[in-house]
């Protein structure tokens, strides 16, 4: 469980960094929200049941992936 907690904390730190480098206020706000979400999951992961924890991680991961995709430059 400790490794999982460290991984979740690393994701929070990645979002913190992305927030600092965000181009728009909307991107910054989204990464700030994700930072809070990952931090809360890291802090509370021991209190969740396995099924609930993995569901929360899957949902947060999907949001994180969407946020990262939105920050990538496009050819348009």
C-alpha positions as CSV (number, residue, x, y, z in Angstrom):
1,X,0.0,0.0,0.0
2,X,2.9,2.3,0.7
3,X,4.0,2.0,-3.0
4,X,0.6,2.9,-4.1
5,X,0.5,5.9,-1.8
6,X,3.8,7.1,-3.2
7,X,2.5,6.7,-6.8
8,X,-0.6,8.7,-6.0
9,X,1.6,11.4,-4.4
10,X,3.8,11.4,-7.5
11,X,0.7,12.0,-9.7
12,X,-0.3,14.9,-7.5
13,X,3.2,16.4,-7.9
14,X,3.0,16.0,-11.7
15,X,-0.3,17.9,-11.7
16,X,1.2,20.6,-9.5
17,X,4.0,21.0,-12.0
18,X,1.6,21.0,-14.9
19,X,-0.4,23.7,-13.2
20,X,2.6,25.9,-12.9
21,X,3.3,25.4,-16.6
22,X,-0.3,25.8,-17.8
23,X,-1.0,28.1,-20.7
24,X,-4.5,29.1,-19.8
25,X,-6.3,29.7,-16.5
26,X,-8.7,26.9,-17.3
27,X,-5.8,24.4,-17.6
28,X,-4.3,25.7,-14.4
29,X,-7.6,25.3,-12.6
30,X,-8.1,21.7,-13.9
31,X,-4.6,20.6,-12.8
32,X,-5.1,22.3,-9.4
33,X,-8.3,20.2,-9.0
34,X,-6.5,17.1,-10.1
35,X,-3.7,17.8,-7.6
36,X,-6.3,18.0,-4.8
37,X,-7.9,14.8,-6.0
38,X,-4.6,12.8,-6.2
39,X,-3.5,14.1,-2.9
40,X,-6.8,13.1,-1.2
41,X,-6.6,9.6,-2.7
42,X,-3.0,9.3,-1.5
43,X,-4.0,10.4,2.0
44,X,-7.1,8.3,2.2
45,X,-6.1,5.2,0.2
46,X,-5.8,3.0,3.3
47,X,-9.4,3.8,4.3
48,X,-10.9,2.7,0.9
49,X,-11.9,-0.9,0.0
50,X,-9.9,-2.2,-2.9
51,X,-12.8,-2.1,-5.4
52,X,-13.7,1.5,-4.4
53,X,-10.0,2.6,-4.5
54,X,-9.4,1.2,-8.0
55,X,-12.6,2.8,-9.2
56,X,-11.5,6.2,-7.9
57,X,-8.0,5.7,-9.4
58,X,-9.5,4.8,-12.8
59,X,-11.8,7.8,-12.8
60,X,-9.0,10.2,-11.8
61,X,-6.6,8.7,-14.3
62,X,-9.2,9.3,-17.1
63,X,-9.6,12.9,-16.1
64,X,-5.8,13.3,-15.8
65,X,-5.3,11.8,-19.3
66,X,-8.0,14.2,-20.8
67,X,-6.3,17.2,-19.1
68,X,-2.9,16.2,-20.5
69,X,-4.4,15.7,-24.0
70,X,-5.9,19.1,-23.8
71,X,-2.6,20.7,-23.2
72,X,-0.8,19.1,-26.2
73,X,-0.4,21.5,-29.1
74,X,-2.4,20.7,-32.2
75,X,-1.6,21.4,-35.9
76,X,-4.6,23.7,-36.3
